[in-house]
Amino acid sequence: MIRLLGAVLLMAAAQDASPAGNWKWSVERNGETIESKLALKLDGDKLTGTFTGRDGKETPIAEASFKDGEVKFQISRDRNGETVVVKYSGKISGDTITGKSEVGDRSRDWKAERVK
């Protein structure tokens, strides 16, 4: 009985730590609130998904991974004819991902909440 309960609790914890699902967050820049959305799928150990930014355009994520509760991915966006790569990393805790986004030598904190 105790083993069964332990197995159930481990499965529930693993499911809670899964990045699969829809996430959103917002940031304030120059007095404007910018909302971002992230849709993630986990198939075995393969992480895929799409990012949607303020322009409403869906962009596939690349270089995506999920290991030990940490999610990593990057997106490439065209900005004024130039490709900009943004790298994201974050740790999942329940329904929250907290981490950093990096563009070149700039780094910012980001915190996403799971959409239920």
Residue pairs with C-beta under 8 A, 6 or more apart in sequence:
16 94
16 95
17 69
17 92
18 42
18 92
19 40
19 42
19 47
19 66
19 71
19 92
19 97
20 40
20 41
20 42
21 39
21 40
21 114
21 115
22 37
22 38
22 39
22 40
22 114
22 115
23 37
23 38
23 39
23 40
23 97
23 112
23 113
23 114
23 115
24 35
24 36
24 37
24 38
24 112
24 113
24 115
25 35
25 36
25 110
25 111
25 112
25 113
26 33
26 34
26 35
26 36
27 33
27 34
27 36
27 108
27 110
28 34
34 53
34 54
35 54
36 51
36 52
36 53
36 54
36 112
37 51
37 52
37 115
38 49
38 50
38 51
38 52
38 61
38 112
39 49
39 50
39 52
40 47
40 48
40 49
40 61
40 71
41 47
41 48
41 49
42 66
45 66
45 67
47 61
47 64
47 65
47 66
47 71
47 73
48 60
48 61
48 64
49 60
49 61
49 64
49 73
50 58
50 59
50 60
50 61
51 58
51 59
51 60
51 61
51 75
52 58
52 59
53 59
53 77
59 75
59 76
59 77
60 75
61 73
61 74
61 75
62 73
62 74
62 75
62 76
63 72
63 73
63 74
63 87
64 71
64 72
64 73
64 74
65 71
65 72
65 73
66 72
69 91
69 92
69 93
70 89
70 90
70 91
70 92
71 88
71 89
71 90
71 91
71 92
71 97
71 99
72 87
72 88
72 89
73 87
73 88
74 85
74 86
74 87
74 88
75 85
75 86
75 88
76 83
76 84
76 85
76 86
77 83
77 84
77 86
78 84
84 103
85 103
86 101
86 102
86 103
87 101
87 102
87 103
88 99
88 100
88 101
88 102
88 110
89 99
89 100
90 97
90 98
90 99
90 100
90 110
90 112
91 97
91 98
91 99
95 113
95 114
95 116
96 111
96 112
96 113
96 114
97 110
97 111
97 112
98 109
98 110
98 111
99 109
99 110
99 111
100 107
100 108
100 109
100 110
101 107
101 108
101 109
101 110
102 108
